[in-house]
């Protein structure tokens, strides 16, 4: 299987992430990111000068200043001139751009990184800027209130209840009990209502963090990694912007992205789902048709650590890491952005057949 792959097949060959903390007042974005970049490059033995393409994901709204990504790019090293790009999205979409760059022969290796500092401001208010600027944003419905609308729709449809949602939060954080970078681990009480029916335990923690991966093609990937995590399919889709025309109990864009990525061709053994709210895991499980024997969020998922702009890339990295160490053979990774699972990306990763 290893030698039958197309030379333009792309694999994740290294993944690293920071500790995810409530606050990093003593660290700038550059200081938070640089140890992660050093670690991921050290794992491959590459230097920044040997990387064919660099792509980052971050948000100027979180930083509170335009073109904030240039600060971290200076830390990466943009001179001598490098081939570089940036997306104002979660790093999973930066990975998609890098994947396209390698598939089209523009590069053999790529460094993808993402970071976010949500602690300096009110994330719930900042995220209202994603909404329709004419009809919804002026009402200032925050991200938790919108997620609660989705959760209540699921409860009303009989697809979940508050006890089931609490169990999802508890399971994810229990899975993160031994994760070295998790923000919340082990037993976390459901807590008070944030917006009914969502309690504190149903909501992802707000915090700061960064992540990075290295992608490589064909034989280069095999040289850099003992067991590359091949991206056999990747696709992203978007729902209608107007919440009122959507069925919030379903995610057809996730289902379509998964179909186009080949997720339904054969069973997966692992799924890393980017579900910042427990209710969204209910929606994603249904859209992806995940069987009961699939290990979902063995890392703890976004309910254990949710650095904005990096959490989706981390889902891909966590799935790849399980393939690297032989804990998974075929994994699905999901990333989302926007209110109520508005934008969704699905990647399928596979390891070479075991000898």
One Martini backbone bead per residue (centre of mass of N, CA, C, O) as a GRO file, in nm:
protein
  355
    1UNK     BB    1   0.056   0.063  -0.020
    2UNK     BB    2   0.289   0.265   0.004
    3UNK     BB    3   0.387   0.222  -0.315
    4UNK     BB    4   0.086   0.305  -0.448
    5UNK     BB    5   0.114   0.596  -0.425
    6UNK     BB    6   0.088   0.901  -0.505
    7UNK     BB    7   0.329   1.151  -0.517
    8UNK     BB    8   0.084   1.368  -0.426
    9UNK     BB    9   0.044   1.261  -0.171
   10UNK     BB   10  -0.076   1.363   0.154
   11UNK     BB   11   0.083   1.425   0.478
   12UNK     BB   12   0.100   1.399   0.814
   13UNK     BB   13   0.423   1.428   1.002
   14UNK     BB   14   0.342   1.663   1.215
   15UNK     BB   15   0.264   1.755   1.569
   16UNK     BB   16   0.178   2.057   1.761
   17UNK     BB   17   0.121   2.199   2.097
   18UNK     BB   18   0.006   2.386   2.334
   19UNK     BB   19  -0.082   2.502   2.606
   20UNK     BB   20  -0.411   2.544   2.750
   21UNK     BB   21  -0.522   2.863   2.859
   22UNK     BB   22  -0.698   3.110   3.005
   23UNK     BB   23  -0.418   3.272   3.031
   24UNK     BB   24  -0.150   3.497   2.853
   25UNK     BB   25  -0.033   3.779   2.961
   26UNK     BB   26   0.296   3.704   2.934
   27UNK     BB   27   0.211   3.650   2.624
   28UNK     BB   28   0.253   3.654   2.309
   29UNK     BB   29   0.184   3.519   2.013
   30UNK     BB   30   0.479   3.456   1.949
   31UNK     BB   31   0.556   3.320   2.224
   32UNK     BB   32   0.337   3.095   2.196
   33UNK     BB   33   0.431   2.975   1.907
   34UNK     BB   34   0.740   2.908   1.878
   35UNK     BB   35   0.766   2.633   2.034
   36UNK     BB   36   0.584   2.482   1.835
   37UNK     BB   37   0.754   2.519   1.580
   38UNK     BB   38   1.014   2.391   1.688
   39UNK     BB   39   0.890   2.110   1.744
   40UNK     BB   40   0.780   2.033   1.458
   41UNK     BB   41   1.057   2.061   1.315
   42UNK     BB   42   1.223   1.865   1.491
   43UNK     BB   43   1.053   1.607   1.415
   44UNK     BB   44   1.170   1.635   1.099
   45UNK     BB   45   1.449   1.812   1.053
   46UNK     BB   46   1.355   2.087   0.970
   47UNK     BB   47   1.367   2.395   0.821
   48UNK     BB   48   1.233   2.684   0.717
   49UNK     BB   49   1.403   2.678   0.443
   50UNK     BB   50   1.266   2.377   0.364
   51UNK     BB   51   0.997   2.506   0.323
   52UNK     BB   52   0.760   2.545   0.064
   53UNK     BB   53   0.506   2.619   0.261
   54UNK     BB   54   0.312   2.881   0.429
   55UNK     BB   55   0.031   2.856   0.668
   56UNK     BB   56  -0.222   3.057   0.831
   57UNK     BB   57  -0.437   3.090   1.132
   58UNK     BB   58  -0.645   3.377   1.214
   59UNK     BB   59  -0.756   3.680   1.411
   60UNK     BB   60  -0.804   4.019   1.421
   61UNK     BB   61  -1.036   4.031   1.632
   62UNK     BB   62  -0.876   3.909   1.866
   63UNK     BB   63  -0.630   4.115   1.852
   64UNK     BB   64  -0.728   4.420   1.758
   65UNK     BB   65  -0.570   4.407   1.468
   66UNK     BB   66  -0.437   4.457   1.174
   67UNK     BB   67  -0.231   4.225   1.048
   68UNK     BB   68  -0.132   4.034   1.292
   69UNK     BB   69   0.020   3.792   1.142
   70UNK     BB   70   0.298   3.939   1.089
   71UNK     BB   71   0.427   3.885   1.363
   72UNK     BB   72   0.455   3.573   1.336
   73UNK     BB   73   0.602   3.575   1.066
   74UNK     BB   74   0.858   3.700   1.175
   75UNK     BB   75   0.917   3.456   1.360
   76UNK     BB   76   0.946   3.246   1.135
   77UNK     BB   77   1.055   3.378   0.861
   78UNK     BB   78   1.052   3.606   0.570
   79UNK     BB   79   1.376   3.599   0.553
   80UNK     BB   80   1.394   3.504   0.298
   81UNK     BB   81   1.169   3.469   0.078
   82UNK     BB   82   0.845   3.324   0.101
   83UNK     BB   83   0.592   3.095   0.076
   84UNK     BB   84   0.278   3.262   0.158
   85UNK     BB   85  -0.014   3.240   0.382
   86UNK     BB   86  -0.358   3.346   0.479
   87UNK     BB   87  -0.630   3.284   0.714
   88UNK     BB   88  -0.953   3.395   0.839
   89UNK     BB   89  -0.922   3.111   1.009
   90UNK     BB   90  -0.902   2.821   1.081
   91UNK     BB   91  -0.630   2.608   1.040
   92UNK     BB   92  -0.780   2.397   0.864
   93UNK     BB   93  -0.791   2.592   0.613
   94UNK     BB   94  -0.488   2.615   0.582
   95UNK     BB   95  -0.445   2.316   0.525
   96UNK     BB   96  -0.607   2.309   0.266
   97UNK     BB   97  -0.426   2.501   0.108
   98UNK     BB   98  -0.169   2.329   0.137
   99UNK     BB   99  -0.278   2.077   0.002
  100UNK     BB  100  -0.320   2.207  -0.274
  101UNK     BB  101  -0.028   2.295  -0.322
  102UNK     BB  102   0.085   2.003  -0.328
  103UNK     BB  103  -0.106   1.866  -0.536
  104UNK     BB  104  -0.007   2.087  -0.769
  105UNK     BB  105   0.327   2.112  -0.726
  106UNK     BB  106   0.428   2.375  -0.551
  107UNK     BB  107   0.496   2.156  -0.323
  108UNK     BB  108   0.637   1.922  -0.068
  109UNK     BB  109   0.607   2.126   0.173
  110UNK     BB  110   0.434   2.220   0.492
  111UNK     BB  111   0.345   2.492   0.706
  112UNK     BB  112   0.102   2.480   0.973
  113UNK     BB  113  -0.064   2.747   1.156
  114UNK     BB  114  -0.222   2.832   1.482
  115UNK     BB  115  -0.393   3.102   1.668
  116UNK     BB  116  -0.523   3.221   2.001
  117UNK     BB  117  -0.653   3.516   2.190
  118UNK     BB  118  -0.936   3.539   2.407
  119UNK     BB  119  -0.882   3.677   2.695
  120UNK     BB  120  -0.880   4.001   2.657
  121UNK     BB  121  -1.184   3.951   2.581
  122UNK     BB  122  -1.514   3.908   2.452
  123UNK     BB  123  -1.599   3.641   2.275
  124UNK     BB  124  -1.909   3.660   2.255
  125UNK     BB  125  -1.896   3.940   2.113
  126UNK     BB  126  -1.699   3.896   1.878
  127UNK     BB  127  -1.876   3.665   1.730
  128UNK     BB  128  -2.102   3.859   1.617
  129UNK     BB  129  -1.929   3.938   1.352
  130UNK     BB  130  -2.036   3.673   1.185
  131UNK     BB  131  -2.297   3.801   1.128
  132UNK     BB  132  -2.552   3.935   0.996
  133UNK     BB  133  -2.535   4.284   0.945
  134UNK     BB  134  -2.861   4.345   0.928
  135UNK     BB  135  -3.040   4.119   1.116
  136UNK     BB  136  -2.839   4.004   1.359
  137UNK     BB  137  -2.597   4.167   1.475
  138UNK     BB  138  -2.771   4.408   1.604
  139UNK     BB  139  -2.873   4.201   1.840
  140UNK     BB  140  -2.636   4.047   1.990
  141UNK     BB  141  -2.601   3.739   1.962
  142UNK     BB  142  -2.441   3.511   2.116
  143UNK     BB  143  -2.284   3.207   2.096
  144UNK     BB  144  -2.444   3.069   2.328
  145UNK     BB  145  -2.730   3.146   2.244
  146UNK     BB  146  -2.720   3.001   1.969
  147UNK     BB  147  -2.653   2.720   2.081
  148UNK     BB  148  -2.915   2.705   2.250
  149UNK     BB  149  -3.107   2.695   2.013
  150UNK     BB  150  -2.999   2.426   1.909
  151UNK     BB  151  -3.044   2.260   2.167
  152UNK     BB  152  -3.352   2.307   2.187
  153UNK     BB  153  -3.420   2.178   1.916
  154UNK     BB  154  -3.322   1.895   2.003
  155UNK     BB  155  -3.509   1.860   2.245
  156UNK     BB  156  -3.782   1.905   2.091
  157UNK     BB  157  -3.704   1.651   1.889
  158UNK     BB  158  -3.584   1.413   2.083
  159UNK     BB  159  -3.243   1.389   2.060
  160UNK     BB  160  -3.225   1.513   2.355
  161UNK     BB  161  -3.087   1.601   2.681
  162UNK     BB  162  -2.945   1.721   2.961
  163UNK     BB  163  -2.813   1.455   3.051
  164UNK     BB  164  -2.678   1.387   2.778
  165UNK     BB  165  -2.506   1.643   2.763
  166UNK     BB  166  -2.348   1.598   3.026
  167UNK     BB  167  -2.219   1.329   2.932
  168UNK     BB  168  -2.050   1.449   2.704
  169UNK     BB  169  -1.875   1.635   2.873
  170UNK     BB  170  -1.765   1.414   3.064
  171UNK     BB  171  -1.631   1.232   2.850
  172UNK     BB  172  -1.430   1.433   2.730
  173UNK     BB  173  -1.281   1.506   3.003
  174UNK     BB  174  -1.198   1.219   3.070
  175UNK     BB  175  -1.019   1.178   2.812
  176UNK     BB  176  -0.824   1.430   2.920
  177UNK     BB  177  -0.681   1.338   3.186
  178UNK     BB  178  -0.381   1.270   3.019
  179UNK     BB  179  -0.352   1.536   2.881
  180UNK     BB  180  -0.092   1.768   2.856
  181UNK     BB  181  -0.285   2.027   2.716
  182UNK     BB  182  -0.526   2.047   2.874
  183UNK     BB  183  -0.764   2.251   3.039
  184UNK     BB  184  -0.980   2.018   3.094
  185UNK     BB  185  -1.021   1.762   3.349
  186UNK     BB  186  -1.227   1.535   3.410
  187UNK     BB  187  -1.422   1.632   3.659
  188UNK     BB  188  -1.707   1.837   3.560
  189UNK     BB  189  -1.946   2.020   3.645
  190UNK     BB  190  -2.222   2.145   3.499
  191UNK     BB  191  -2.356   2.373   3.642
  192UNK     BB  192  -2.471   2.652   3.533
  193UNK     BB  193  -2.653   2.842   3.348
  194UNK     BB  194  -2.602   3.019   3.061
  195UNK     BB  195  -2.810   2.899   2.837
  196UNK     BB  196  -3.090   2.764   2.799
  197UNK     BB  197  -2.976   2.426   2.828
  198UNK     BB  198  -2.691   2.544   2.892
  199UNK     BB  199  -2.411   2.466   3.060
  200UNK     BB  200  -2.096   2.492   3.147
  201UNK     BB  201  -2.031   2.182   3.060
  202UNK     BB  202  -2.138   2.247   2.747
  203UNK     BB  203  -1.888   2.444   2.728
  204UNK     BB  204  -1.629   2.582   2.604
  205UNK     BB  205  -1.337   2.695   2.684
  206UNK     BB  206  -1.174   2.986   2.737
  207UNK     BB  207  -0.868   3.050   2.542
  208UNK     BB  208  -0.522   2.978   2.483
  209UNK     BB  209  -0.344   2.895   2.164
  210UNK     BB  210  -0.143   2.648   1.972
  211UNK     BB  211  -0.063   2.517   1.633
  212UNK     BB  212   0.108   2.249   1.436
  213UNK     BB  213   0.195   2.140   1.100
  214UNK     BB  214   0.328   1.890   0.876
  215UNK     BB  215   0.355   1.860   0.529
  216UNK     BB  216   0.377   1.586   0.281
  217UNK     BB  217   0.505   1.418  -0.002
  218UNK     BB  218   0.533   1.107  -0.041
  219UNK     BB  219   0.859   1.027   0.007
  220UNK     BB  220   0.896   1.261   0.203
  221UNK     BB  221   0.704   1.154   0.419
  222UNK     BB  222   0.860   0.883   0.471
  223UNK     BB  223   1.126   1.026   0.562
  224UNK     BB  224   0.986   1.200   0.810
  225UNK     BB  225   0.794   0.936   0.869
  226UNK     BB  226   0.710   0.624   0.977
  227UNK     BB  227   0.376   0.704   0.991
  228UNK     BB  228   0.185   0.842   0.793
  229UNK     BB  229  -0.095   1.074   0.754
  230UNK     BB  230  -0.309   1.029   0.513
  231UNK     BB  231  -0.486   1.238   0.292
  232UNK     BB  232  -0.764   1.098   0.126
  233UNK     BB  233  -0.961   1.338   0.229
  234UNK     BB  234  -1.106   1.675   0.152
  235UNK     BB  235  -1.366   1.903   0.280
  236UNK     BB  236  -1.579   2.204   0.232
  237UNK     BB  237  -1.874   2.358   0.383
  238UNK     BB  238  -2.188   2.557   0.370
  239UNK     BB  239  -2.424   2.733   0.514
  240UNK     BB  240  -2.658   2.930   0.559
  241UNK     BB  241  -2.658   3.240   0.703
  242UNK     BB  242  -2.949   3.204   0.775
  243UNK     BB  243  -3.093   3.059   1.046
  244UNK     BB  244  -3.406   3.046   0.954
  245UNK     BB  245  -3.328   2.831   0.698
  246UNK     BB  246  -3.245   2.623   0.914
  247UNK     BB  247  -3.167   2.302   1.044
  248UNK     BB  248  -3.034   2.274   1.364
  249UNK     BB  249  -3.047   1.938   1.379
  250UNK     BB  250  -2.858   1.970   1.125
  251UNK     BB  251  -2.564   1.885   0.880
  252UNK     BB  252  -2.529   1.889   0.549
  253UNK     BB  253  -2.236   1.996   0.514
  254UNK     BB  254  -2.097   1.766   0.664
  255UNK     BB  255  -2.206   1.534   0.492
  256UNK     BB  256  -2.089   1.635   0.221
  257UNK     BB  257  -1.792   1.653   0.301
  258UNK     BB  258  -1.769   1.353   0.377
  259UNK     BB  259  -1.844   1.239   0.105
  260UNK     BB  260  -1.614   1.388  -0.060
  261UNK     BB  261  -1.384   1.255   0.138
  262UNK     BB  262  -1.471   0.937   0.191
  263UNK     BB  263  -1.600   0.852   0.476
  264UNK     BB  264  -1.822   0.626   0.356
  265UNK     BB  265  -1.652   0.393   0.224
  266UNK     BB  266  -1.527   0.341   0.514
  267UNK     BB  267  -1.456   0.275   0.815
  268UNK     BB  268  -1.396   0.429   1.116
  269UNK     BB  269  -1.212   0.448   1.440
  270UNK     BB  270  -1.190   0.771   1.436
  271UNK     BB  271  -1.316   1.088   1.594
  272UNK     BB  272  -1.256   1.437   1.548
  273UNK     BB  273  -1.462   1.677   1.702
  274UNK     BB  274  -1.577   2.011   1.648
  275UNK     BB  275  -1.743   2.071   1.964
  276UNK     BB  276  -1.812   2.345   2.165
  277UNK     BB  277  -2.084   2.185   2.207
  278UNK     BB  278  -2.259   1.918   2.309
  279UNK     BB  279  -2.491   1.944   2.095
  280UNK     BB  280  -2.299   1.925   1.839
  281UNK     BB  281  -2.233   1.624   1.865
  282UNK     BB  282  -2.511   1.523   1.791
  283UNK     BB  283  -2.515   1.636   1.502
  284UNK     BB  284  -2.251   1.504   1.396
  285UNK     BB  285  -2.311   1.207   1.440
  286UNK     BB  286  -2.551   1.204   1.245
  287UNK     BB  287  -2.415   1.319   0.985
  288UNK     BB  288  -2.176   1.083   1.002
  289UNK     BB  289  -2.269   0.799   1.104
  290UNK     BB  290  -2.167   0.701   1.381
  291UNK     BB  291  -2.060   0.445   1.537
  292UNK     BB  292  -2.024   0.299   1.850
  293UNK     BB  293  -1.711   0.198   1.779
  294UNK     BB  294  -1.627   0.487   1.770
  295UNK     BB  295  -1.372   0.699   1.858
  296UNK     BB  296  -1.454   0.991   2.038
  297UNK     BB  297  -1.249   1.214   2.144
  298UNK     BB  298  -0.966   1.112   2.289
  299UNK     BB  299  -0.862   1.418   2.366
  300UNK     BB  300  -1.157   1.580   2.444
  301UNK     BB  301  -1.170   1.810   2.273
  302UNK     BB  302  -1.324   2.124   2.293
  303UNK     BB  303  -1.423   2.070   2.600
  304UNK     BB  304  -1.108   2.076   2.700
  305UNK     BB  305  -1.008   2.259   2.440
  306UNK     BB  306  -1.048   2.613   2.290
  307UNK     BB  307  -0.864   2.753   2.065
  308UNK     BB  308  -0.908   2.989   1.875
  309UNK     BB  309  -0.819   2.891   1.535
  310UNK     BB  310  -0.699   2.584   1.642
  311UNK     BB  311  -0.909   2.349   1.705
  312UNK     BB  312  -0.935   2.224   1.418
  313UNK     BB  313  -0.637   2.155   1.371
  314UNK     BB  314  -0.620   1.970   1.621
  315UNK     BB  315  -0.804   1.748   1.514
  316UNK     BB  316  -0.609   1.663   1.292
  317UNK     BB  317  -0.359   1.619   1.470
  318UNK     BB  318  -0.478   1.402   1.659
  319UNK     BB  319  -0.545   1.196   1.439
  320UNK     BB  320  -0.256   1.173   1.329
  321UNK     BB  321  -0.114   1.084   1.593
  322UNK     BB  322  -0.260   0.808   1.609
  323UNK     BB  323  -0.132   0.701   1.351
  324UNK     BB  324   0.166   0.733   1.419
  325UNK     BB  325   0.127   0.532   1.692
  326UNK     BB  326  -0.105   0.302   1.609
  327UNK     BB  327  -0.415   0.374   1.721
  328UNK     BB  328  -0.476   0.418   1.406
  329UNK     BB  329  -0.600   0.378   1.057
  330UNK     BB  330  -0.893   0.541   1.042
  331UNK     BB  331  -0.964   0.889   1.029
  332UNK     BB  332  -1.167   1.157   1.153
  333UNK     BB  333  -1.185   1.512   1.078
  334UNK     BB  334  -1.321   1.813   1.237
  335UNK     BB  335  -1.433   2.145   1.137
  336UNK     BB  336  -1.537   2.472   1.263
  337UNK     BB  337  -1.744   2.767   1.179
  338UNK     BB  338  -1.948   2.950   1.331
  339UNK     BB  339  -2.277   2.938   1.376
  340UNK     BB  340  -2.413   2.640   1.418
  341UNK     BB  341  -2.235   2.497   1.205
  342UNK     BB  342  -2.180   2.658   0.931
  343UNK     BB  343  -1.880   2.555   0.898
  344UNK     BB  344  -1.732   2.260   0.726
  345UNK     BB  345  -1.468   2.019   0.789
  346UNK     BB  346  -1.337   1.719   0.622
  347UNK     BB  347  -1.109   1.455   0.719
  348UNK     BB  348  -0.914   1.182   0.589
  349UNK     BB  349  -0.711   0.940   0.764
  350UNK     BB  350  -0.422   0.726   0.683
  351UNK     BB  351  -0.251   0.436   0.720
  352UNK     BB  352  -0.042   0.219   0.652
  353UNK     BB  353  -0.015  -0.092   0.617
  354UNK     BB  354   0.050  -0.345   0.805
  355UNK     BB  355   0.293  -0.599   0.822
   0.00000   0.00000   0.00000
